[in-house]
Amino acid sequence: MLFSFLYIFVDFTCPRCGNSNHRYIGSKNGAPYCRKCVSFSGLSALENDNKSFASEIAIKYKLSEEQIDASRLIVEAVNRKQNVLISAVCGSGKTELTFEVIRNAVKNGRQVGFAIPRRDVVIEIYKRLGTVFSKNRVVAVYGGNTGDLQGEIIVLTSHQLYRYENYFDLLIIDEADAFPFYGNDVLMAMFKRSCRGNFVMMSATIAPSQVANFKKSGGEVITIDRRYHGFPLPVPRIALMVGILKHFYLIRKLCEFTHELKPVFIFAPTIAKCEDLASFVTKWVRGGDYVHSKRENREKIIDEFRKGKIKYLVTTAVLERGVTVTNLQVIVFESDNDFYDASALVQISGRVGRKRDAPEGEVIFLSDRKTRAMEEAVRTIQTKNTSVSNVL
């Protein structure tokens, strides 16, 4: 009997995340369990039978020809039962690219999921999709907001996918290379487990190796190097300052931006640095605040920033992706920190110039020294801009 139990224990494969490494398998009441995903517990979603089959897209602006072409290719690929990878620059309108394939899925009574690694972006996309698909039931599911799990279009954090086993006919994941999804085998397993149909993955900073592997697997890859409004990506400027000089330079630029009524994000590498920097800056320049993953009421603070009630925000990576603010300027404080790889710096830079009526702005990498990641981020953006100008 002991031998039989040990065999089961060693041979156990987690049905939720696929883990079979015995180092992460425990025993409770004589039965094996997986330590990797044991924290993912809660109600599972029931099949949604209350579908409207509405198929109307309500947007007040026109998509670019490139967006329309890409949307068509996505629909055609999914109709062929192919998965899709969208590699598109920041500000290209990736979310808009999915509207038509979502409409097509809903029209045919299929269940749609839109997964995003970070809660703040889930809330942002939920609001947008709720407006665009006003005749459909759009719900948001994230930590602290799990009371309603059923809808025709479910916008959720990647952590909540465990609730949806074999559930989605169309599953879209935005920012597929972002923390905490990228490199997390448990979340990837739950992503695959929840998708019974086809998926669409999107990001502005997909690695070439990922693109190559996706093509080998038979997926459709769609690349967009141009922003929807046709203007180039703002190229970051590297400002090298030593010690306290960085702080005084930051104050000077912040005064300049706020005097011109331009909203500003100041990125800091850690929560502690974010709070320290906010404490320093707000003594010199009024009208600012700060946000990070542990800050209470950060949704309210961000909303007040959007409305112009707050002039600038000191922030961590919680606002690195998926946020659009008109005329935004960006300063990355201590951009030489190991936390900032090239992908993160490209994403941060992509917050600037996203609106058609304000397609330009400043991105400043402020640090003691120049790093390879900083240089690579600048080079990547310059390359994208060059490829666009060659096409034009």
C-alpha positions in Angstrom: 0.0 0.0 0.0 2.9 2.4 0.8 4.5 1.6 -2.5 1.2 2.3 -4.2 0.9 5.7 -2.5 4.4 6.6 -3.4 3.8 5.7 -7.0 0.8 7.9 -7.1 2.7 10.7 -5.4 5.6 10.6 -7.8 3.5 10.0 -10.9 1.1 12.8 -10.0 0.4 15.5 -12.7 -1.6 18.5 -11.6 -4.8 18.7 -13.6 -4.9 22.5 -13.2 -1.4 23.7 -14.2 0.3 20.5 -15.5 3.0 20.4 -12.9 4.6 17.0 -12.5 7.7 18.0 -10.6 7.6 16.1 -7.3 9.5 19.0 -5.5 6.2 21.0 -5.8 3.8 18.2 -4.9 2.6 17.8 -1.4 0.3 15.4 0.4 -2.9 16.2 2.4 -5.1 13.5 3.9 -3.3 10.9 1.9 -3.9 12.6 -1.4 -1.3 14.5 -3.5 -1.8 18.2 -4.3 0.2 20.8 -6.3 2.0 23.5 -4.4 2.5 25.6 -7.5 -1.1 26.5 -7.9 -2.6 25.8 -4.5 -3.2 29.5 -3.9 -5.6 29.6 -6.9 -8.8 28.8 -5.1 -12.3 30.0 -5.5 -15.5 29.5 -7.4 -15.4 28.4 -11.0 -17.5 30.0 -13.7 -20.6 28.2 -14.9 -21.3 28.0 -18.6 -23.0 31.2 -19.8 -26.2 30.3 -21.6 -27.7 33.8 -21.6 -26.2 35.3 -24.8 -27.7 38.1 -26.9 -26.0 37.4 -30.2 -25.7 41.1 -30.8 -23.0 42.1 -33.2 -22.8 45.9 -33.3 -19.5 47.8 -32.8 -20.1 51.4 -31.5 -17.0 53.6 -32.0 -16.9 57.3 -32.7 -13.7 57.3 -34.8 -12.5 55.7 -37.9 -9.9 53.0 -37.9 -6.8 53.4 -40.1 -6.5 51.3 -43.3 -3.7 49.3 -41.6 -6.0 48.6 -38.6 -8.8 47.5 -40.9 -6.5 45.2 -42.9 -5.1 43.7 -39.7 -8.6 43.2 -38.3 -9.6 41.3 -41.4 -6.5 39.1 -41.3 -7.3 38.2 -37.6 -10.9 37.2 -38.4 -9.8 35.1 -41.4 -7.1 33.3 -39.3 -9.5 32.5 -36.4 -12.1 31.3 -38.9 -9.3 28.9 -40.2 -8.9 27.7 -36.6 -5.5 29.4 -36.4 -4.1 31.2 -33.3 -2.8 34.7 -33.9 0.2 36.7 -32.6 0.0 40.5 -33.0 3.3 42.3 -32.7 2.4 46.0 -32.9 4.1 49.2 -31.7 2.8 51.1 -28.7 0.0 53.3 -29.8 -0.9 51.3 -32.9 -4.4 50.6 -31.6 -4.0 46.9 -30.7 -7.3 46.8 -28.8 -9.1 48.1 -31.8 -7.7 45.3 -33.9 -9.7 42.8 -31.9 -13.1 44.5 -32.2 -14.1 42.7 -35.4 -13.0 39.2 -34.3 -14.9 39.8 -31.0 -18.0 41.0 -32.9 -17.8 37.9 -35.1 -17.4 35.6 -32.1 -20.3 37.1 -30.2 -22.5 37.0 -33.3 -22.0 33.3 -33.5 -22.7 32.7 -29.8 -19.1 32.1 -28.8 -17.7 32.9 -25.4 -15.0 35.6 -25.4 -12.3 36.3 -22.9 -9.9 39.2 -22.8 -7.1 38.5 -20.4 -4.5 41.0 -19.2 -1.7 40.5 -16.6 -2.4 43.7 -14.6 -5.6 44.8 -12.8 -5.3 48.5 -13.7 -5.3 47.7 -17.4 -8.2 45.2 -17.0 -10.3 48.1 -15.6 -9.3 50.3 -18.5 -10.1 47.7 -21.2 -13.3 46.7 -19.5 -14.6 50.3 -19.7 -13.6 50.6 -23.4 -15.2 47.3 -24.4 -18.3 48.1 -22.4 -18.7 51.2 -24.5 -17.9 49.6 -27.8 -20.1 46.5 -27.3 -22.9 48.3 -25.4 -25.5 45.7 -26.5 -23.5 42.8 -24.9 -22.9 41.9 -21.3 -19.3 42.8 -20.5 -17.9 41.9 -17.1 -14.6 42.6 -15.3 -13.0 39.9 -13.1 -10.0 40.6 -11.0 -8.8 40.2 -7.4 -11.5 41.9 -5.2 -14.0 41.9 -8.0 -15.1 38.3 -8.5 -18.8 38.5 -7.6 -20.0 38.2 -11.2 -18.1 35.7 -13.3 -20.5 35.3 -16.3 -20.8 37.5 -19.4 -20.6 37.4 -23.2 -17.3 39.2 -23.0 -15.2 38.6 -19.9 -12.2 41.0 -19.2 -10.0 39.5 -16.5 -6.5 39.3 -15.1 -4.5 36.3 -16.1 -4.6 35.1 -12.5 -8.4 34.7 -12.7 -8.2 32.3 -15.7 -8.2 29.3 -13.3 -11.9 29.9 -12.8 -12.6 29.2 -16.5 -11.7 25.6 -17.4 -12.3 24.8 -21.1 -14.5 27.9 -21.3 -13.4 30.4 -24.0 -14.0 29.9 -27.7 -12.0 33.1 -28.3 -9.4 34.1 -25.8 -7.4 37.3 -26.3 -4.4 38.1 -24.1 -2.9 41.6 -24.2 0.6 42.4 -23.1 1.6 38.7 -23.3 5.2 39.5 -22.4 4.3 41.4 -19.3 4.9 40.5 -15.6 3.5 38.4 -14.0 2.3 36.4 -17.1 5.5 36.1 -19.1 7.7 33.3 -17.9 5.1 32.0 -15.5 4.5 28.4 -16.4 1.5 28.1 -14.1 -0.3 31.1 -15.6 0.5 29.9 -19.1 -0.9 26.5 -18.3 -4.1 28.1 -17.0 -4.3 30.2 -20.2 -4.2 27.0 -22.3 -6.5 25.2 -20.0 -9.2 27.9 -20.3 -9.1 28.1 -24.1 -11.3 25.6 -25.9 -11.1 27.5 -29.2 -8.5 29.9 -30.6 -6.4 32.6 -29.0 -5.0 36.0 -30.0 -1.8 37.2 -28.2 -0.7 40.8 -28.4 2.2 43.0 -27.4 4.5 45.8 -28.5 7.6 44.1 -27.2 7.4 40.4 -28.4 10.9 38.9 -28.6 12.0 37.7 -32.1 12.5 34.2 -30.7 8.8 34.2 -29.6 7.7 35.3 -33.1 9.8 32.6 -34.7 8.4 29.8 -32.4 4.9 31.0 -33.0 5.3 30.8 -36.8 6.8 27.3 -36.4 3.7 26.2 -34.5 1.5 27.2 -37.4 0.1 30.4 -36.0 -0.6 33.6 -37.9 1.8 36.5 -37.1 0.6 40.1 -37.8 3.2 42.9 -37.5 2.4 46.6 -37.3 5.3 49.1 -37.0 3.2 52.3 -37.4 1.0 54.1 -34.9 -2.6 54.5 -36.0 -2.3 58.3 -36.4 0.8 57.9 -38.6 3.2 59.9 -36.5 6.5 58.4 -35.3 7.2 57.0 -31.8 8.8 59.6 -29.6 12.5 58.8 -29.2 13.7 58.9 -25.6 16.4 61.4 -24.6 19.1 60.2 -22.2 19.9 62.7 -19.5 22.9 61.7 -17.4 23.1 63.4 -14.0 25.0 62.4 -10.9 23.5 62.1 -7.4 21.3 65.0 -6.2 21.7 66.7 -9.6 19.1 64.3 -10.9 16.6 65.6 -8.4 17.1 69.2 -9.3 16.9 68.4 -13.1 13.7 66.5 -12.4 12.2 69.5 -10.6 13.1 71.8 -13.4 11.6 69.7 -16.1 8.5 69.1 -14.0 8.0 72.8 -13.5 8.4 73.3 -17.2 5.8 70.6 -18.1 3.2 71.7 -15.5 3.6 75.4 -16.5 2.6 74.3 -20.0 -0.3 72.3 -18.6 1.2 69.0 -19.7 0.4 66.0 -17.5 3.5 64.0 -16.4 4.3 60.4 -15.4 7.5 60.1 -13.3 8.5 56.4 -13.2 10.4 55.0 -10.2 11.8 51.5 -10.1 10.5 50.4 -6.7 7.6 51.1 -4.3 10.1 52.5 -1.8 11.7 54.8 -4.3 8.3 55.9 -5.6 7.2 57.0 -2.1 10.5 58.7 -1.4 10.6 60.5 -4.7 7.0 61.6 -4.3 7.7 63.0 -0.8 10.6 65.0 -2.2 8.9 66.3 -5.4 5.6 67.3 -3.9 7.5 69.7 -1.6 8.8 71.6 -4.6 6.0 71.3 -7.1 2.3 71.3 -6.1 -0.5 69.3 -7.6 1.1 65.9 -7.7 0.4 62.4 -6.2 1.8 58.9 -6.4 0.5 55.4 -7.2 1.9 51.9 -7.0 0.5 48.4 -6.6 0.0 48.7 -2.8 -1.5 52.2 -2.8 -5.1 52.4 -1.7 -7.7 54.1 -3.9 -5.2 54.3 -6.8 -8.1 53.9 -9.3 -9.6 57.1 -7.9 -6.2 58.9 -8.0 -5.6 57.8 -11.6 -9.1 59.0 -12.6 -8.5 62.4 -11.0 -5.2 62.6 -12.9 -7.1 61.9 -16.2 -9.5 64.7 -15.4 -6.7 67.2 -14.8 -7.3 67.5 -11.0 -3.8 66.1 -10.5 -0.9 67.5 -12.5 1.6 64.7 -12.3 2.0 61.2 -10.9 5.0 59.4 -9.5 4.4 55.8 -10.4 5.9 52.3 -10.5 5.4 49.9 -13.4 1.6 49.7 -12.6 1.2 52.4 -15.3 3.8 51.1 -17.7 1.3 49.6 -20.1 -2.3 50.0 -21.4 -2.7 53.6 -20.2 -3.6 56.5 -22.6 -3.5 60.1 -21.5 -3.6 63.1 -23.9 -0.4 65.1 -24.1 1.4 63.0 -21.6 5.1 63.6 -20.9 7.3 60.9 -19.2 10.4 60.9 -17.1 12.0 57.6 -16.0 13.9 58.3 -12.8 17.0 56.1 -12.3 16.4 54.4 -15.7 19.7 52.6 -15.1 18.1 50.5 -12.4 18.3 46.7 -13.2 14.5 46.6 -13.0 14.3 48.4 -16.3 15.1 46.1 -19.2 14.7 47.3 -22.8 11.2 46.0 -23.2 10.0 47.9 -20.1 11.6 51.1 -21.3 10.0 50.8 -24.7 6.6 50.2 -23.1 7.1 53.2 -20.9 8.1 55.4 -23.8 5.0 54.2 -25.6 2.8 56.1 -23.1 3.7 59.3 -24.9 2.1 60.7 -28.1 -0.7 58.2 -28.3 -3.5 60.6 -29.3 -4.1 61.9 -32.8 -4.5 65.5 -31.5 -1.3 65.3 -29.4 1.1 62.8 -31.2 4.3 64.2 -29.8 5.9 64.6 -26.4 9.1 64.1 -24.4 10.5 60.9 -22.9 13.5 61.3 -20.7 15.7 58.6 -19.3 17.2 60.2 -16.2 20.1 58.3 -14.6 23.7 58.3 -13.4 24.9 56.2 -16.3 23.9 54.8 -19.6 22.9 51.1 -19.7 22.7 48.6 -22.5 18.9 48.4 -21.9 18.5 52.2 -22.4 20.5 52.1 -25.6 18.6 49.1 -26.9 15.3 50.8 -26.1 16.3 54.0 -28.0 17.6 51.9 -30.9 14.4 49.8 -31.1 12.2 52.9 -31.3 14.5 54.5 -33.9 14.4 51.3 -36.0 10.6 51.2 -35.9 10.4 54.8 -37.0 12.8 54.1 -39.8 10.8 51.2 -41.1 7.7 53.4 -41.1 9.4 56.2 -43.0 10.7 53.8 -45.6 7.1 52.5 -46.2 5.8 56.1 -46.5 
